[in-house]
Amino acid sequence: RLETCQPAALLSGRGGTAMGQRLCSAKHPAQPEQGRSPTLVSTLGQGKLTRTRSSTNVTTQLRCAERSFSREGEQRPVKVVVFDLDETLTLTTFMSGNGSYTQEQHEFTAQVNFESPWVEGSRVQKLHRMFEGVAKSYDGTRRPLAVLTRNNNPGGVQAVLNLLRVAGFEAHFDAIWAMPWRGSMPNGAYKEDSGKWILFNPPINKVRDHKAHVLLSLAANPKAWFPQLGQPGCEFVLPKMVMENIVLVDDQRLNFQSEDNTKVLRYCMVAKYDARYHDFGLLTEMGGIGAHDDHDYEALQRFVEEPWSFKEELKVTCREMFDASQLHVKLAVFDFDETLTLATFMPECQAFCSDIDWTPGKTPIEGWSDWDLVKYNFETPWVRGRRPHKLRKMLARLQKPNEQDTRGIIVLTQNSSGAIAVLNLLRVAQLDEYFSAVWCFSSGQDAPHGVYWDDNRRKWASAPPVEDVNGHKADILKHLVENTARWLPQIADGAEAADGRLPSGLHELLPENVVLVDDERLTCRTDTADGAPLSMRLCQVTHYDDFYRDCGMLTQMGGIGAHTDEDYETLLSFCSAPWEFPCETFVPPRMQALSVSMREKIPTMKRERADTDDGADMVPTRTERRRGTTAYFAHPLDDCSEDGSRHSRSPACGGC
């Protein structure tokens, strides 16, 4: 049903291991919010989406969601729709040096910015029809549309208006607002009834530099953002609004929630991807409504009319990238950070990071009890029951789906503390016994890169051949398939059956026999660095931002089952029958020498890149986060047993 781009080869980095530090790939450091009780956690994911797909991949589709809010149930209508520009209206933004274009340059500029090579038909015409539908309310009144952008072209808001004009899109919009504030030029433009655009300054300098705060100000004072309100001939009216009356359409996840927990309550997130675009080569962080699927246009229009039908839900998504002819899964490879953990807190303790025989309680860890390590790394405050217990049940069923079959389970991580530290953190949560090996391909020089179990169930440090392959997980899995015994020393002498953790026949492992479970979009690629295609089965854990215990706002958290118990069954079902989770059909791009034409037609044109949230994933070291120093007051769900009852606060509970 969907037609996607040629996949791209990328990698994100991880690292950082100081005591109490959160290993996080967020761009902006988050601090505990002053004056806010850490017990106030959100209840994301309790609603259920009307449109759900359990058997196909939706990673290239627009995702619409309505968050929980205090007036929920009133079904307040959408009164304003605000669009981002870069990688939302455009696929990727190319602009001239001064942001202006001659009439002869319009067609080319529209093509390179707005037309998609991955779907049939003109995307520009489809967007025109979508804007007309979105602007028309169910009662026949007109709904204003606006652009809120961080485009950094020197031409400012006028350059944005000029880019919209090359495709005729300016006719659909009523205002354009540019962030951040520039004192040397107007930061906004609005359209009069006559169609004439007037430059002005909206109060962007009076609100915090975040889109959620801009929308909050828009709801409180719409006339400051739409000066044409109240003028003769104005086609729309905006009485007093609240945040849920506004929809934000954007490709940047961090624009939907600020660090002080101000949230955009209704949003549409445009899918991001990396692709070989015409003859420009590989472009990362591309986007665009409808870039790969015409369903986006219908979904956005339906969401604007009935946002209450799209309750926010956070859960894993699984997909089979290529037709694998129903080959069964033999090996499940899990990422560690934000996949098995919700957020990784690694203690600074030499014994914890280097002693392969370390056991809980053996060596005191300054600042951490065993229960603290379990609670901060593995327990979720958003779902009832003990998450480590649910993970153990899932891993046991994954490892032994029936009496005849066995699957191997591996950890492949970029955590810089090393394989032994990861093993010991799993051991604290009693998860270690389900894994046959831990591989860490960016650990420190003194930290072992691997740990494995032999046929006598003894643990040994190992040296997997991480130096023989680049850091892309797809390339590592390709190397694993071709050199299985080098990665799993316990099968070198055919002893995998005696171990009981690994299936037989791993010497003949195929790429289709491997499932990768990971939270990072950039690791979920299907082209190896040498260009050889790799069949891969992927289960991706959803990222989210939220206030977490006493740590303040943490961005890009994750964790299987963090918000819904459906994750465990979804992953198990995928590993049992991945062919029931097909990915979209890949269509090769229509390669055209646009880069040559660009140099000839508009010599000053270049790609404009606004700040991105996921772009931070590509830095080698993840931003370090510290455990908060504020007092923590227990949340009612923190210490619940599997059946929802509270367990006793005794020493046996690890000091909880």
N, C-alpha and C positions, 0 to 999 in steps of 0.2 A: 504494500500500500504506500509506503514512504519511499522516496528516492533520495539517497544521501550522497554526500561528497566522497571523493577518494580519501580514505583515512590518512592520518598523518602521524609522524613519529615524534613524540615529545616525552619529556620527563620532568617531574617536579622533584624538588629536594626536600629533605627532612634533616633534622639534627637538633642538638641542644639537650643537655642532660643535667643541668644543675639542680640542686635540691629544691623541690617545690616549684619547679618551672614547668609550665605548660608548653609542650612541643606543638607549635601551631604555625600554619602557613599564612595566617592573616596578615594583611598589609599594615593595618594601623594597630599599635599597641592598645590594649584595653585595660583599664584600671577599674577596681571596684567603685561603684557609684556611691558618692557620699550621701548619707542620709537615707539610703534605701535598704529596707530589710532584705537580707539574702533569702528569706523564706518565700518571697514573692516570685515564684517560678511560673512560667507560662504553661498552658495546657495544650500545646500544639498537637495536632494529629488526632484529636478525639473525634473530629467530624469525619465524614466519609464522602469522598468525591463521587459525584454523580457519574462522571465519565472516568472509568478505570480500565486499565488494560493489563491483564496478568500474563498474557502470552506473547506480547510483542514489545519491542523497544520504543520508548517515547522520548529518547534523549535528543532527537532532532526536532521535536515539536515544541511549540509555545506551551508554557505551563501557567495556568491561571489559578489563583487561589484567593479565598476570603479568609482572613484570620479571625479568631475569636475577638469579640469586643463587648463592652458592657451593655450595649443596646441590642444585642443579638436577638433575632427573632422578629424585629420590626420590619425587615425587608426594605430598608431604605434604598431608594433608587440611586443610580449613578448619575451625577450631574455634570461632571467634568472628566475628560480623559486626557492624560498628560503623557506624551511620548518622549522618550530619549531619541537622540539623533544617531549617534555613531553606533554601528553594529546593531541597531534596532530598526530604524528606517532604512539606513544603508546596510549593505552587506559588510562592507569595510569602506572607510571614508578616504577618498582622494580629493584634495582641494588644491587650487592654485595658490601661489604665494600670497596674493592679496585677497583671495576669496571672491574674485569677480571673473565673469566669463562673457565672451562675445557670443552673439547669436549663433555663429557657426560652431561654437564649442559646446552648445547645449546638448546636442544628441549624444556626443561621445561622453560627456561628463555624466549624463544620466545613465548611460550604459554601464560605465565602469563602477558607479556607486550603487545603482539600484537593481539592475537586471541580474537574475540568477541563472547560471549555466547548468543548474541541476534539475530544473523543472521545466515542463513545456509551457509555452505561452509567455506573455509579457507580464513580468512582476509589477511593473509600473502601472499597467491597467488594472491589475488585481488590487493594488493598493488604493487606487482611485475609488474603485467600487467599495472597498472596505471602509474607507474614510466616510463615504456618503452614508453607508449603513450605520456606522458607529455614531455619527453626528445626529442621526434622526432618532429621537426618543420614541418609546412605545406609544406615547399619547400624541405624537405628531409634532411636539415642540422640538426646537433645535438644541442640541447638546454641544457646548463649546469644546474645541480641541486646542491643545497647546503643545509646544515643544519646550522641554527643559533639558538643557545640554551642558556638558562640560567640554565641548569642543574648544580646542586651544588655538585655532587659527588666528593670526594677528588681526584679521578683519572683524573679529568679534561677532556680534549678533547679526550684523549686516551680511557677513560671509555665510552664515547659516541660512539666512533668508534667500540669498543668491543661489545656494545649492538646492534649496527646495524648489526654486523657480525653474531650474533646468528641466524638472520633470512635471511642472505644473502643480506641485503639491501645496504651494502656498495658498491656493484658493480654498483649501479645506481647513486651514488653521486660523485661529483668532488671536494668538499671541505666541511670542517666542521669548524665552528667558534664558540667559546665559550665566553659568557659574564657572569659577568664583567671581566675586565682585572685581571689576576693573574700573578704577577711578578716572581713567583717561578717556573713556568712551561710554556710550549708552550700553546698558546691560539688558535691554529688552526692546521689543517691538510689538505693536498691536495693530490690528486691521480695522479701519473704519468701515461703515456701511457701504461706502463707495468703492471699497476694495483697495484704497490707498493705505500703505503701511506707514506708521508713525513710530519713530524711535523714542524711547522713554527709559526711565530708570525705575524698575520695580524695587521693592524694599529688600533686595537680596542681602544688602549690607547690614540689615537689622535682624537677621536670623542666623542661626548656626549654619556652618557650611556643610549642609547635608540635605539631600532631597526630601527626606521625611519631614524636616523642619520647614522647608519651603512649602510643602503641601499643607502643613499645619497652619502656617500663616495664610495661605490661600483660602483655607476653609473659614478662618476667622475674619478675613477682610478681602473678599473677592474683588472689590473695586480697585484696590491697590495694584492688583495683578492684571485685571482687565479694565483699563481706563475707559473703554467704550461703553461700559455698563451705564445705563441711565441716559445715554445720548440718544437723540431722535434717530430712529431707524435701526437701533440695535436689535439683532435677531434673537437674542436670548436673554433670559433673566436668571440671576443667581441669588435667591434669598439666602438667608443664613444657612451655612453648611457645617457639616462635621466631617471628620476624616474619611468615614466610610462612604461618603458621597463622591469620592475621588478615586480614580483608577490610575495607577502608574504602570506604564509599559516600558520595560528596561531590560538590558542584557546583563547588568551588574547586580549580583545578589546583594552586595553590601549596601546598595542604595535603598533597600526596602526596610532597613532597620539601623538606627544610629547607635552609637556607643552608650547613650544615656537611655536606651530602650524605647525611644520614640519609633513607632512602627507604622509603615504604610499598611493599612488594613486590607486593601484590595489591590492586587498587583498581578501583572502578567510578565513572566520572565521569559525572555527570548533565548532560545538554545544557542550555546556557543560551540564552536567547532574549529578545527584546524584543517586546512585544505590547500591543495595546489590550485590556485586561482588563475585561470587562463595561462598566460606565459609569465606570470610574476613569480612563479615558484611557490614554495610553501609559505602561506600566510597563517599566522596564529591568531587566536582570539577573534575570529570572524563571527558574524551573527546575521540578523536580518529576519524580520517577520516573513514567513512563507518562503524562506530561502531554500528549504528542502521539502516542504509539505504544504499543499494548498489548504489543508485542514486548519492551519493557523488563522486564516482570515475568518472562517466560520466560527472557530472557537472564541476568538476575541469578541466578535459581535454578540455571540450568545452570552459570554461572561458579562459584558456590559449591561445586557438586558436582565440577566438573572444571576447575579454574583453569588447569591445565597445557595445556589446549586453546586458551587465549587469550593466546598470546605477544604481548608488546608490539611494535607496529609503527608507525612514524611515516612517513606518506606523504601526498601531496597528495590532496584530494578535489575532484571536479569535479561540477557540476550545471547543468542548464538550468532556470532558474526558471519559465519559462512555455513553452508549446508555441509554437515559432518556425517551424513548418511547414517544417522542413529548409532554412532559409535558411543560406547558407554564411558562414563567418567571413571578414571582410575586414581586421579590425584587432584586434590583441592588445595590451592595455594592461597593463603590468607595474608593480606597486609596486617600490620599490627596497630599502628597509630591511627586512631579515629575509625578503625574498622572493628577490631576486637575491643579496644578501649573506646570510651566516649571522648576522652581527652587524656593525653598521656602525661602523667606526673612521675618522673623518675627520680628516686632518692639519690643523694650524693653519698654513697657509701662504697668503699673499696671492696669490701667482702661481697656486697650485693652484686657488684658488677664483674667480679673476677672469680668467685668461688662457685664452681659448678655443682658442688655438693651442699650449697647453702640451703637451709631449711627455715621456714618461718619461725621466729622466736630464737634462732640460733645466735644471731648477733643483733644487739639493739641498734636501731637506726634513728639517729637524731632527728627529732621533729615528726617522725612518722611511726604510728602503730601499724600492725598488720591490717587492722580494720580500716585505717585511713587509706592505705594503699588500695584496698579493694573498693572502698566507697568512692574515692576520687577518680579512679581509673575505670571501674567496671560497672558500678551501680548507677541506675538511671532514676532520677527523681520524677520522671514523667509517666511511668507505667508501674502499676502495682506488681508486687512480687520481686523476688531476688533474681536479677539479671544473670549473675554468674551461674546460678542453678539452671536457668533456661539455656544458657550457652553450653553447659555440660551435657544436657539432654540432647541438644541439637548436634553437638560434635559426636556424641556416642552413636546416634542414629546415622549420621553422615559416614562415620567410620565403618559401621557394620549395619548396612541397610537390611540385610537378611542373613540367614545362616550360611549361605554359600559365598556371598560376595564380601569383599573388603575394599575400602578405599584408603589411600594414604592421605594424610593431612599435614601440610607444611606451613611454616611462617616464613614469608619473604618480606623483609622490611629494610628501611633505610635509616632506622633509629641509630644515632651515633653512639649510644651507650654500649652497643655490641650485643652479640647473640646471648651471652650468659645473663646479662641484665634483663633482656627480654624474657628469657626462660624463667628467671626468678620472679619476675612480675606475674607471669602466667602461673607459676607455682603458688604464689600467695592466694590466687583465686581458684586454685585446684583445677586449672585448665591444662596444665602441662602434659598430663598423661595421655592426652589424645593426639599429640603431635609427634611425628616421626623425626622431624628435624626443624631447626631454626636457622635461617640464613639471613645475614645482615651484610648488605653490600656497601655500606658507607660508615662502618664503625671506626673508632679511633685506631691508631697504629698499634696500641698495646692490647686492644680488645679482640678476642677471637671473632672470626667472621661466621662461624658455624658451630652448631651443636647437633649431635644425633644420638639415637639410641641403638645399641647393638642387639643381637638376638637374645642376650641374657638380661635385657632391659636395663643395662648400665648406660650412663650418659657419658659421652666423650666430646671434647672440643674437636672441631674439624676445620679444615681449610678448604671450603668450597672454591671452585675456580672463578671467583668474582673478578680477578684481575685479567682474566682471559676474554672478558666480554664487557661492553660498555654498560652504563647504568640504566638503560631502558629495560623495564620489566619484560616487555615483549621479547627483547633480544635474550634476556636471561632465560626465559622459558623456552625459547628456541634452542639455546645451548643446552639446557637441561634435557630436552627431548633427545638431542643428538649425543649427549654424554652423561647419561643418567647415573652411571656408577661413580663418576667423579663427584657428583653432587650428593649421592646417597651411598656412602662407603659400606653400609650394612648389606647392600645387595651385590657387592663385588664378588662375593663367594657364594651367591645364591641363597643367602640366609634370610631373605625378606619374609618367607613364609613362616619361619620359626619366630620371628619378631611378633607376628600377629597384628602389627600396625600397618603393614604394607601389603598390597596385593601381589600376586605372582605375575610374572610377565612384564615387569617394568623395563626390562632390557629392550623391549619392542614398543616402547611408549611412543604415541603419536601426539601431535599438538591438540588434536580433537579430544584426547583423553584427559585434558587438563582444564580445570576451571580456575579462574582468577577472581578472588573476592577482594575488592579494593574500594577505598573512598575517593581516590584521586582521579579526576577526569583525565588528566594528562598522562596517566599510566595506561589508561584503557584505549590503547591504539592498536592497530592491526597491521601496520607496516613496520618491518624491522629496518634497522639503520642501513642495511645493504640493499634495501628495496625488495627483498624476497617477501612474498605474502605469508602471513601466519594465521592459520585458523585459530581462533581464540573464543572461548566461552567466558563471558564476563558477568559478574554480579557486582553492581556498583552501589555502595552505601551512600545515602543522601547526606549532604552537608547542611548545617543549619547554624544560626547564631542565637545565643540566648544567655541570660544570666545563669550562672552555674554555681550553686552552693555559695561559698564566701569568696569566690574568685572574681566577682564582677562579670562584665560582659566578656564572653569568650566567642570568638568567631571561628567558623569552619570546624565546628565540632562534628562528630559522627557517631558511629557505633551501631552494629547490627542490633535491632530490637530496642533502640533507644526510645522510640516513640510508639511503636506498635509491635505486638507479639506476632503479627502476620509475617514479619521478616523471617522468622525461623522456618516456618512452613514453606514460604516462597523459595528460600535457598535450598531446602531439602528437595522440593519438587523439581527445581531446576536441575539439580545434580542427578536426579533420577531419570529425567526425560528432558534434556536441554533442547531437543529438536522441537518441543512444543513452545519454545520461546524464540521464534525466528526474528532475525534482524531484518532491516529493510534491504531492498535490492539496490546494489551500488550501480550508479550510472556514471560512466567516465565523463569528465568535463569537456565541453566544447572548446578546445584550445584555440585561442585567437591571439594574434600578436598585438595585444592591447598596450603592452609596455612600449613597443616601438611607436605605435600611434600616439601614445601619450607624450612622448618626447617631441614628436613632430607637431602635435596640435596645441599642447599646453605645456611648454618646457618647464614652468615653475610648479607643476602639479606634483604633489607628494602625498603619501599616506599620512593622515592625521590620526594620532593615537591619544585618546583621553586616558586618564588613570584608570586602571582596571583592578578588580579585586582578585581574580584568579591569576592574573599575571604575576602576583606575588608568589604563587606556587612554584614558579620557575627559578627562584633564587636558591642557591645551594643549601642555605641554612634556614630553618624555620624560625620565625620570630619567637623569642622566648617569653613565656608568661610565668608569673609567680603566683603561687597560692596566696590567697588573700590573708590579711592579718586581722580582719574584723571578726567579731564573735559570730559563730555559726549557730543558728537556732534550728533544730531538727524540723524537717518537713514531714508531714504525716505519712508520706509514702517511702521515706528513706529506709526505715528499718522493718519493712513488712516482709513476712514470710511468703512463700509461694502462693498460699491460699488467701493472702491479703491481711492476715492477722499479724499483730505486732509481736516480735520476739522479745524476750526478756533482756534487760540491760545488765548482763553479767560478764565477768571476765572471759567466759567462753566465747562471747560475741566479739572478742577482739577490742574491747574497750569502747564499744559504741555507746 
